[in-house]
Amino acid sequence: MKSYNEVKKLLSKDDVIVCDTTLRDGEQTAGIVFSNLEKYRIAQLLDDAGVQQIESGIPTMGADEKVAVKHIAHMGLNASILGWNRADIHDIETSIDCDVDSVAISMSASDIHIQHKLKKDRQWVLDKVTEAVEFAKEHGLYVSCNGEDASRADMDFLIQFVNTAKEAGADRFRYCDTIGREIPSNCYERIRKIKEATGMEVEMHTHNDFGMATANCIAGVQAGARFLSTTVMGIGERSGNAPLEEAVMTCQLLLDKKTGIEPLKLKTLAEFVSCASGRVITPGKPFLGSNCFAHEAGIHADGIIKDAHNYEPYDPDIMGLERKIVIGKHSGSHTLVNDLAKRGITLDKEESATLLEMVRKAAVGLHRSISSDELYGLYKDMKSGQDPFEDSN
């Protein structure tokens, strides 16, 4: 267990800090259950990748959950280990029992939740926040105070909520777009106002119900938020959370922010989480998918052959990915010429045009792209005057 000062130092050394919640919000995905051994491996891989804080679970659930959180807290990881809690003294006591060094204390911030879920009033909310945060601070814990449904909260009350948490000793405020209804421009303005009115450190916890989790996360960072709440591959309730790999790499590559994350470690991490969760890494998944650097369209492939910067936003080596020039229906003659040149074969203009037509018919007939070996086979067919797909539609 790290001391409070050790946690503060750890969470201040980079421009952007990741508090990954794969083991908490990620596991709350309908149908996902991690074994404790899988949790320990995920925690280790998160730590290996440089994640500064790991939200390890909900200790008050008891049983295996509490065992897992306590085990992770004693794994000797570089990361800070955080337990999630309601604004409830008993919850926080169970986190303390697990020897975590940090806690998230969550309380509803919107009138919708206060009136229809809690059936209380705003003052009750503020009193519970004060009580819970002060209790955690008395026990030497680093505290993230979470405003659940913050994106739908009245702005004046939200600022009062944040100031109340700050006065009680909270170290940061987690802005939760709980049902994913935020839009980036509005998100930017709200985070800017919170920062200006309170001076509090802000963490972005965004959901993907409208496909804007990463965009809202980044909008918050641009407005002054320094903490990212993410999950590997974006797993999470309903449509998921802001994906770790997308949020981090956007901060690094587009905002030039120091994140402390080692990009080459993210693919191994994602592959394990994919296996443990049963969620496939789709071919087009940003920063992880097999198609991130696959090029088929003739104009694109030609541009890549000439200079990869023409059609690639970053170097595939950063993520341990590979560039692929795919041969298929949309290929151009330059792709065929370049591929066969590797076999010492030179095509003239007429041959390349004839072979391109054969390739396109083959791709349509097979309903897929074709391999380099299949291209070579078509080349030999062409030289012998044959076309196996001549009558295909």
C-alpha positions in Angstrom: 0.0 0.0 0.0 1.4 3.4 -1.0 1.3 6.4 1.3 -0.8 9.4 0.4 2.3 11.4 -0.6 3.5 8.5 -2.8 0.2 8.4 -4.6 0.2 12.2 -5.1 3.7 12.1 -6.6 2.8 9.2 -8.9 -0.3 11.0 -10.1 1.5 14.3 -10.8 4.4 13.3 -13.0 2.6 13.2 -16.4 0.5 15.6 -18.4 -2.3 13.2 -18.5 -3.0 10.4 -15.9 -5.0 7.2 -16.6 -7.2 5.7 -14.0 -8.3 2.5 -15.8 -11.5 0.9 -14.7 -11.5 -2.3 -16.8 -11.7 -4.3 -13.6 -14.7 -2.4 -12.3 -16.8 -0.6 -15.0 -15.4 -3.0 -17.7 -16.5 -6.0 -15.8 -20.0 -4.4 -15.3 -20.5 -5.1 -19.0 -23.5 -7.4 -19.4 -22.2 -10.9 -19.8 -18.6 -10.3 -18.7 -17.2 -11.9 -15.6 -13.4 -12.1 -15.0 -12.0 -14.8 -12.8 -9.7 -13.6 -10.0 -6.7 -15.0 -11.8 -7.7 -13.1 -14.9 -8.1 -9.9 -12.8 -4.6 -10.3 -11.5 -3.2 -10.8 -15.0 -5.1 -7.7 -16.3 -3.8 -5.6 -13.4 -0.2 -6.7 -14.1 -0.6 -5.9 -17.8 -2.1 -2.5 -17.0 0.8 -1.8 -14.7 3.3 -3.0 -17.4 1.8 -0.6 -19.8 2.3 2.3 -17.4 -1.2 2.9 -16.2 -0.8 5.1 -13.1 -4.0 4.1 -11.3 -6.0 0.9 -11.4 -9.7 0.9 -10.3 -9.6 -2.6 -9.0 -13.2 -3.3 -8.1 -16.0 -2.8 -5.6 -14.9 -4.1 -2.2 -18.3 -3.8 -0.6 -19.5 -6.6 -2.9 -17.6 -8.9 -0.6 -16.7 -12.5 -1.4 -14.4 -13.0 -4.4 -14.5 -9.3 -5.2 -12.9 -8.3 -1.9 -10.4 -11.1 -2.2 -9.4 -9.9 -5.7 -9.1 -6.2 -4.7 -6.9 -7.0 -1.7 -4.7 -9.4 -3.7 -4.1 -6.7 -6.3 -3.3 -4.2 -3.6 -0.5 -6.6 -2.4 0.9 -7.4 -5.9 3.6 -4.7 -5.5 2.5 -2.9 -8.6 3.8 0.6 -9.5 0.3 1.8 -10.0 -1.9 3.2 -7.3 -4.8 0.8 -6.4 -8.2 2.3 -6.1 -11.4 0.8 -4.7 -14.9 2.1 -5.8 -17.5 3.1 -3.2 -20.8 4.7 -2.7 -20.7 7.8 -0.5 -21.2 5.4 2.5 -18.9 4.9 5.5 -19.4 1.1 5.4 -18.3 0.9 1.7 -15.2 2.9 2.5 -14.4 0.7 5.5 -14.4 -2.4 3.2 -12.0 -0.6 0.8 -9.7 0.2 3.8 -9.9 -3.5 4.8 -8.5 -4.3 1.3 -5.4 -2.1 1.8 -6.1 0.1 -1.2 -4.3 3.4 -1.2 -7.1 5.3 -3.0 -10.8 5.4 -3.1 -13.5 6.6 -5.5 -16.5 8.0 -3.7 -19.6 8.2 -5.9 -22.7 10.2 -5.4 -25.5 11.3 -7.8 -25.1 14.9 -8.9 -28.2 15.4 -11.2 -31.7 16.3 -10.0 -33.0 13.4 -12.1 -31.0 11.0 -9.9 -31.4 12.9 -6.6 -35.2 13.0 -7.0 -36.0 9.7 -8.8 -33.2 7.4 -7.6 -32.2 8.6 -4.2 -35.5 10.3 -3.4 -33.6 12.9 -1.4 -32.7 16.5 -1.8 -29.5 18.4 -2.8 -28.5 19.2 0.8 -28.6 15.5 1.7 -26.3 14.8 -1.2 -23.8 17.5 -0.1 -23.9 16.2 3.5 -23.2 12.6 2.4 -20.3 13.8 0.2 -18.8 15.7 3.1 -19.2 12.8 5.5 -17.7 10.2 3.2 -14.8 12.2 1.9 -13.8 13.4 5.4 -13.9 9.8 6.6 -11.7 8.6 3.8 -9.2 11.5 4.3 -9.0 10.7 8.1 -7.7 7.3 7.0 -5.0 8.7 4.8 -6.5 7.8 1.5 -6.3 9.6 -1.8 -9.9 10.5 -2.9 -11.6 10.8 -6.2 -15.1 12.2 -5.7 -17.4 11.1 -8.5 -20.3 13.1 -9.6 -22.6 10.5 -11.1 -24.7 11.8 -14.0 -22.7 15.0 -13.9 -23.4 15.7 -17.5 -27.1 16.2 -16.7 -26.6 18.1 -13.5 -27.5 21.7 -13.0 -24.3 23.6 -13.5 -24.5 25.8 -10.4 -25.2 22.8 -8.2 -22.5 20.8 -9.8 -20.0 23.6 -8.9 -21.3 23.5 -5.4 -20.9 19.7 -5.4 -17.3 20.0 -6.5 -16.5 22.7 -4.0 -18.1 20.7 -1.2 -15.9 17.7 -2.1 -12.8 19.9 -2.3 -13.5 21.5 1.1 -13.9 18.0 2.6 -10.4 17.1 1.3 -11.1 15.3 -2.1 -8.1 15.3 -4.4 -10.0 15.3 -7.7 -13.5 15.3 -9.1 -14.7 12.6 -11.6 -17.0 14.1 -14.2 -19.3 11.2 -15.1 -21.2 11.2 -18.4 -23.2 8.3 -17.0 -25.6 7.7 -19.8 -23.4 9.0 -22.6 -25.6 11.9 -23.7 -22.9 14.6 -23.6 -21.6 16.3 -26.8 -18.0 17.5 -27.1 -18.6 21.2 -27.4 -20.9 21.2 -24.3 -18.5 19.0 -22.4 -15.6 21.4 -23.1 -17.6 24.3 -21.7 -18.7 22.5 -18.6 -15.3 21.3 -17.7 -13.8 24.7 -18.3 -16.4 26.3 -16.0 -15.7 23.7 -13.3 -12.0 24.3 -13.5 -12.4 28.1 -13.4 -14.9 28.0 -10.5 -13.2 25.4 -8.3 -9.6 24.9 -9.3 -10.2 21.2 -8.7 -8.4 18.5 -10.7 -10.9 16.8 -13.0 -11.2 13.3 -14.3 -13.2 12.4 -17.5 -15.4 9.3 -17.2 -17.4 9.1 -20.4 -19.7 6.5 -21.9 -20.2 5.7 -25.5 -24.0 5.5 -26.0 -23.9 8.1 -28.8 -20.4 7.0 -30.0 -18.7 10.0 -28.5 -16.9 8.6 -25.4 -13.4 9.3 -26.8 -14.4 12.7 -28.2 -15.9 13.8 -24.9 -12.9 12.6 -23.0 -10.6 14.5 -25.3 -12.8 17.6 -25.1 -12.4 17.5 -21.3 -8.7 17.2 -21.6 -8.6 20.3 -23.9 -10.7 22.2 -21.3 -8.2 21.4 -18.5 -9.0 17.9 -17.2 -5.9 15.9 -16.4 -7.3 12.4 -15.6 -8.8 9.9 -17.9 -11.1 7.1 -16.8 -10.9 4.4 -19.4 -11.4 0.7 -20.1 -9.4 -1.6 -22.4 -11.1 -1.8 -25.8 -13.9 0.4 -24.4 -15.7 -2.4 -22.7 -18.3 -1.3 -20.2 -22.0 -1.0 -19.5 -24.4 -0.7 -22.5 -22.2 0.7 -25.4 -19.1 0.9 -23.2 -16.6 3.5 -22.0 -13.8 5.6 -23.5 -11.2 3.0 -24.8 -7.8 3.2 -23.1 -5.9 2.9 -26.3 -8.0 5.6 -28.1 -7.9 8.2 -25.3 -4.2 7.7 -24.6 -3.0 7.7 -28.2 -5.1 10.7 -29.1 -3.6 12.6 -26.2 -0.1 11.5 -27.2 -0.3 11.9 -31.0 -2.7 14.7 -31.5 -2.4 16.8 -28.3 1.3 16.1 -27.7 0.6 15.2 -24.1 2.9 13.0 -22.0 0.8 10.1 -20.7 3.3 7.7 -19.2 1.8 4.9 -21.2 3.9 2.5 -23.3 2.0 2.1 -26.6 3.7 -1.2 -27.6 2.2 -2.8 -24.4 -1.4 -2.0 -25.3 -1.8 -4.7 -27.9 -0.8 -7.5 -25.6 -3.1 -6.1 -22.9 -6.0 -5.8 -25.3 -5.5 -9.3 -26.6 -5.7 -10.7 -23.1 -8.8 -8.7 -22.2 -10.4 -9.8 -25.4 -9.8 -13.4 -24.5 -10.9 -13.0 -20.9 -14.1 -11.0 -21.8 -15.1 -12.9 -24.9 -15.1 -9.6 -26.8 -13.5 -9.7 -30.2 -11.0 -7.0 -31.4 -12.7 -6.0 -34.7 -10.5 -5.5 -37.8 -11.2 -1.8 -37.8 -10.7 -1.2 -34.1 -8.5 2.0 -33.8 -5.0 1.3 -32.7 -5.6 -2.5 -32.3 -7.4 -3.9 -35.3 -5.7 -5.9 -38.1 -7.0 -3.5 -40.7 -5.6 -0.3 -39.2 -2.8 -0.3 -41.8 -4.4 -2.4 -44.5 -4.6 -0.7 -47.9 -6.5 -2.0 -50.9 -8.0 1.0 -52.9 -5.7 1.6 -55.8 -5.1 5.3 -55.2 -4.3 4.6 -51.5 -2.1 1.7 -52.1 -0.1 3.7 -54.7 0.2 6.5 -52.3 1.5 4.2 -49.6 4.0 2.6 -51.9 5.4 6.0 -52.7 5.4 7.4 -49.2 3.5 5.9 -46.2 2.7 9.4 -44.8 0.3 9.9 -47.7 -2.4 7.7 -46.1 -1.2 6.7 -42.6 -1.9 8.9 -39.6 1.0 7.5 -37.5 3.7 4.9 -37.8 2.3 1.3 -37.3 5.5 0.4 -35.4 4.3 2.6 -32.5 1.6 0.1 -31.8 3.4 -3.0 -33.0 1.1 -3.2 -36.0 2.0 -4.1 -39.6 1.3 -2.4 -42.9 -0.5 -4.6 -45.5 -1.1 -3.9 -49.1 -4.2 -5.9 -49.9 -4.8 -7.3 -53.4 -8.5 -7.2 -54.3 -11.4 -5.7 -56.3 -10.3 -2.2 -55.6 -6.6 -2.6 -56.2 -4.7 -0.6 -58.9 -2.1 -1.8 -61.2 0.7 -0.4 -59.1 -0.1 -2.9 -56.4 0.2 -5.8 -58.8 3.4 -4.5 -60.3 5.0 -3.9 -56.9 4.0 -7.4 -55.5 5.2 -9.3 -58.5 8.4 -7.3 -58.6 9.3 -9.0 -55.3 9.4 -12.3 -57.3 11.6 -10.8 -60.0 8.7 -10.4 -62.4 8.3 -7.3 -64.5 4.9 -6.4 -66.1 4.5 -4.2 -69.1 1.5 -1.8 -69.3 -0.7 -4.2 -71.3 0.1 -7.1 -69.0 -0.7 -5.1 -65.9 -4.0 -4.0 -67.3 -5.0 -7.6 -68.3 -3.9 -9.0 -64.9 -5.8 -6.3 -63.0 -9.0 -7.3 -64.8 -8.3 -10.9 -63.8 -7.7 -9.9 -60.2 -10.9 -8.0 -60.0 -13.0 -10.9 -61.4 -11.3 -13.3 -59.0 -12.0 -11.1 -56.0 -15.7 -10.8 -57.0 -15.9 -14.6 -57.7 -14.3 -15.5 -54.3 -16.0 -12.7 -52.4 -12.7 -11.7 -50.8 -9.2 -10.3 -51.4 -6.5 -12.6 -52.9 -3.1 -13.6 -51.5 0.2 -12.9 -53.1 0.5 -16.5 -54.1 -2.9 -16.4 -55.7 -1.8 -13.3 -57.7 1.2 -15.2 -58.8 -1.1 -18.1 -59.9 -3.2 -15.6 -61.9 -0.1 -14.2 -63.5 0.9 -17.7 -64.7 -2.7 -18.3 -66.0 -2.4 -15.0 -67.9 0.9 -16.0 -69.4 -0.6 -19.3 -70.5 -3.7 -17.6 -71.9 -6.1 -18.9 -69.3 -8.6 -17.0 -67.0 -10.2 -19.3 -64.4 -12.8 -16.6 -63.5 -13.7 -15.6 -67.1 -17.3 -16.5 -66.7 -17.8 -15.4 -63.1 -20.3 -12.7 -62.2 
